[in-house]
Amino acid sequence: MDDQGTTERLDRRVLALKAGLLALWAAVSFGATFFARDLQFSLAQWPFSYWFAAQGALLAFIAIVVFYAWAMRRLAPEDSAGEASRADGG
């Protein structure tokens, strides 16, 4: 019974993490590109808005993936401990 409670708590945390990162992804992909039009100076003969939207969004997505991997690795020991006790019959 305790293992099921741990699994449900873990599932809620994982779903909350995914929902939060998905909201961040949406904000970056739509918000950054929408507001990038207001940046009116050039960088290496290209408009800064292009660099901000293209490269900045890519860096943000990489940061989201790295954070997700770190967070899931941190949650993994709790999950594997629950699986080990279930396998032992406890």
Secondary structure, DSSP 4 states (H G I P E B T S, - for coil): -HHHHHHHHHHHHHHHHHHHHHHHHHIIIIIIHHHGGG---EETTEEHHHHIIIIIHHHHHHHHHHHHHHHHHHHHHHHHHHHHHHHTT-
